[in-house]
Amino acid sequence: MDTISIIHEEIVTIERDYYQVKSVIQDKLRKWSDLYVFDDLNHRIRYKTEGPLIPDDNSKIPVLILLSNPHPNSVKQGMFLSPNRGRANPFWDTLRDTGFFTYDGKIDATVMIKNEYQSPFRFFMAVLFPFPTKDPTHLINFFGKTEYKKMIETSKATIKKLIVDYNIMNIICFGKTQYDIMKYSHNTSNNYISFLKKGEIIQDKIWFSEIISIYLTYPTGWRYAKDQRSLKKEGLKKVLNSIVNN
């Protein structure tokens, strides 16, 4: 089977404190130094990133899985939510546990693009911010608040185009960063984990449309409860059920 790559390169121009940004990235992400190329003359960083993953067209319900930004490990392995430290990303077990996704083999870009799984859904996957870091909060630490705000506007436009181009009516966010940025209402989703634990569905409309729904569920790596696997499964299952029923 031919493999399909979702890895490509992008460029970010640093308008302030370029050498400081460069130094921090080289220090904090030195394990993955081959993902980043620094252009000192033009104060630019060329970097590898992933996605979006756009599945082949079929008659199933399009759903966008929206993540914050890539982890360098995933970019190196060529797929969203790749194994880390020899262990499969728990996201895939959560998705299987819902009963809305069946595939027993290794998950890679080809499997997802070719719809080789059993599901009522056609799963798109994307990151809001393309720059790879170990944690999305590092983007502010690395680039500063001014550059981060510019990233938000650029990223929102990119995701909007994806949603509109493929007529995606439902977006699921696995983390509050991307949910708070993309939703219509301006209140922040503080203490959202406690609402999820109560079995509630957290949803809003996307900022540019009153007919496109956006949902928030547990982060893919969340594990801060003894029954975390069950909680994550039930949270995502309720969202997927809601999408099917609506």
KAVENKA-V499912 format. One record per residue. N is the residue number from 1. OMEGA is omega in whole degrees, 0 to 359 (999 if undefined). BURIAL is + if it has 24 or more other ideal C-beta (glycine too) atoms within 12 Angstrom, else -. Layout:
BEGIN
n:N omega:OMEGA burial:BURIAL
n:N omega:OMEGA burial:BURIAL
END
This chain:
BEGIN
n:1 omega:179 burial:-
n:2 omega:176 burial:-
n:3 omega:182 burial:-
n:4 omega:181 burial:-
n:5 omega:172 burial:-
n:6 omega:181 burial:+
n:7 omega:177 burial:+
n:8 omega:180 burial:-
n:9 omega:172 burial:-
n:10 omega:182 burial:+
n:11 omega:172 burial:-
n:12 omega:177 burial:+
n:13 omega:182 burial:-
n:14 omega:184 burial:+
n:15 omega:180 burial:-
n:16 omega:173 burial:-
n:17 omega:183 burial:-
n:18 omega:186 burial:+
n:19 omega:174 burial:-
n:20 omega:178 burial:-
n:21 omega:180 burial:+
n:22 omega:182 burial:+
n:23 omega:181 burial:-
n:24 omega:181 burial:+
n:25 omega:180 burial:+
n:26 omega:180 burial:-
n:27 omega:188 burial:-
n:28 omega:184 burial:-
n:29 omega:184 burial:+
n:30 omega:178 burial:-
n:31 omega:183 burial:-
n:32 omega:188 burial:+
n:33 omega:182 burial:-
n:34 omega:178 burial:-
n:35 omega:189 burial:+
n:36 omega:176 burial:+
n:37 omega:186 burial:-
n:38 omega:178 burial:+
n:39 omega:185 burial:-
n:40 omega:183 burial:-
n:41 omega:184 burial:-
n:42 omega:180 burial:-
n:43 omega:181 burial:-
n:44 omega:174 burial:-
n:45 omega:173 burial:+
n:46 omega:186 burial:-
n:47 omega:177 burial:+
n:48 omega:179 burial:+
n:49 omega:185 burial:+
n:50 omega:171 burial:+
n:51 omega:4 burial:+
n:52 omega:175 burial:+
n:53 omega:184 burial:+
n:54 omega:183 burial:+
n:55 omega:175 burial:+
n:56 omega:183 burial:-
n:57 omega:173 burial:-
n:58 omega:185 burial:-
n:59 omega:186 burial:-
n:60 omega:186 burial:-
n:61 omega:178 burial:+
n:62 omega:178 burial:+
n:63 omega:178 burial:+
n:64 omega:170 burial:+
n:65 omega:185 burial:+
n:66 omega:180 burial:+
n:67 omega:184 burial:+
n:68 omega:177 burial:+
n:69 omega:185 burial:+
n:70 omega:166 burial:+
n:71 omega:180 burial:+
n:72 omega:178 burial:+
n:73 omega:180 burial:+
n:74 omega:178 burial:+
n:75 omega:179 burial:+
n:76 omega:183 burial:-
n:77 omega:172 burial:+
n:78 omega:182 burial:+
n:79 omega:173 burial:+
n:80 omega:171 burial:+
n:81 omega:179 burial:+
n:82 omega:177 burial:+
n:83 omega:177 burial:-
n:84 omega:181 burial:-
n:85 omega:176 burial:-
n:86 omega:181 burial:-
n:87 omega:178 burial:-
n:88 omega:177 burial:-
n:89 omega:184 burial:+
n:90 omega:179 burial:+
n:91 omega:186 burial:+
n:92 omega:174 burial:+
n:93 omega:178 burial:+
n:94 omega:181 burial:+
n:95 omega:177 burial:+
n:96 omega:184 burial:+
n:97 omega:180 burial:-
n:98 omega:185 burial:+
n:99 omega:182 burial:-
n:100 omega:182 burial:+
n:101 omega:179 burial:+
n:102 omega:172 burial:-
n:103 omega:187 burial:-
n:104 omega:182 burial:-
n:105 omega:178 burial:-
n:106 omega:179 burial:-
n:107 omega:174 burial:+
n:108 omega:184 burial:+
n:109 omega:181 burial:+
n:110 omega:179 burial:+
n:111 omega:184 burial:+
n:112 omega:181 burial:+
n:113 omega:181 burial:+
n:114 omega:179 burial:-
n:115 omega:183 burial:+
n:116 omega:177 burial:+
n:117 omega:175 burial:+
n:118 omega:182 burial:-
n:119 omega:171 burial:+
n:120 omega:185 burial:+
n:121 omega:170 burial:+
n:122 omega:190 burial:+
n:123 omega:167 burial:+
n:124 omega:176 burial:+
n:125 omega:179 burial:+
n:126 omega:172 burial:+
n:127 omega:176 burial:+
n:128 omega:179 burial:+
n:129 omega:184 burial:+
n:130 omega:186 burial:+
n:131 omega:183 burial:+
n:132 omega:172 burial:+
n:133 omega:178 burial:+
n:134 omega:181 burial:+
n:135 omega:183 burial:-
n:136 omega:179 burial:+
n:137 omega:179 burial:-
n:138 omega:180 burial:+
n:139 omega:177 burial:+
n:140 omega:180 burial:-
n:141 omega:183 burial:-
n:142 omega:192 burial:+
n:143 omega:183 burial:+
n:144 omega:187 burial:-
n:145 omega:182 burial:-
n:146 omega:179 burial:-
n:147 omega:179 burial:+
n:148 omega:178 burial:+
n:149 omega:176 burial:-
n:150 omega:178 burial:-
n:151 omega:180 burial:+
n:152 omega:183 burial:+
n:153 omega:178 burial:-
n:154 omega:183 burial:-
n:155 omega:178 burial:+
n:156 omega:180 burial:+
n:157 omega:180 burial:-
n:158 omega:181 burial:+
n:159 omega:176 burial:+
n:160 omega:180 burial:+
n:161 omega:178 burial:-
n:162 omega:182 burial:+
n:163 omega:182 burial:+
n:164 omega:183 burial:-
n:165 omega:185 burial:-
n:166 omega:175 burial:+
n:167 omega:179 burial:-
n:168 omega:184 burial:+
n:169 omega:182 burial:+
n:170 omega:179 burial:+
n:171 omega:177 burial:+
n:172 omega:179 burial:+
n:173 omega:177 burial:+
n:174 omega:182 burial:+
n:175 omega:187 burial:+
n:176 omega:182 burial:+
n:177 omega:182 burial:+
n:178 omega:179 burial:+
n:179 omega:182 burial:+
n:180 omega:179 burial:+
n:181 omega:189 burial:+
n:182 omega:186 burial:+
n:183 omega:184 burial:+
n:184 omega:183 burial:-
n:185 omega:187 burial:-
n:186 omega:179 burial:-
n:187 omega:179 burial:-
n:188 omega:186 burial:-
n:189 omega:178 burial:+
n:190 omega:178 burial:-
n:191 omega:183 burial:-
n:192 omega:179 burial:+
n:193 omega:180 burial:+
n:194 omega:177 burial:-
n:195 omega:178 burial:-
n:196 omega:179 burial:+
n:197 omega:178 burial:-
n:198 omega:179 burial:-
n:199 omega:181 burial:-
n:200 omega:174 burial:-
n:201 omega:178 burial:+
n:202 omega:181 burial:+
n:203 omega:180 burial:+
n:204 omega:169 burial:+
n:205 omega:179 burial:-
n:206 omega:192 burial:+
n:207 omega:186 burial:+
n:208 omega:183 burial:-
n:209 omega:179 burial:-
n:210 omega:182 burial:-
n:211 omega:180 burial:-
n:212 omega:184 burial:+
n:213 omega:176 burial:+
n:214 omega:185 burial:+
n:215 omega:175 burial:+
n:216 omega:174 burial:+
n:217 omega:185 burial:+
n:218 omega:171 burial:+
n:219 omega:186 burial:+
n:220 omega:183 burial:+
n:221 omega:182 burial:+
n:222 omega:186 burial:+
n:223 omega:189 burial:-
n:224 omega:174 burial:-
n:225 omega:181 burial:-
n:226 omega:181 burial:-
n:227 omega:186 burial:-
n:228 omega:181 burial:+
n:229 omega:179 burial:-
n:230 omega:179 burial:-
n:231 omega:181 burial:+
n:232 omega:179 burial:+
n:233 omega:183 burial:+
n:234 omega:179 burial:+
n:235 omega:181 burial:+
n:236 omega:180 burial:+
n:237 omega:180 burial:+
n:238 omega:178 burial:+
n:239 omega:182 burial:+
n:240 omega:175 burial:+
n:241 omega:179 burial:-
n:242 omega:180 burial:+
n:243 omega:179 burial:+
n:244 omega:185 burial:-
n:245 omega:182 burial:-
n:246 omega:999 burial:-
END
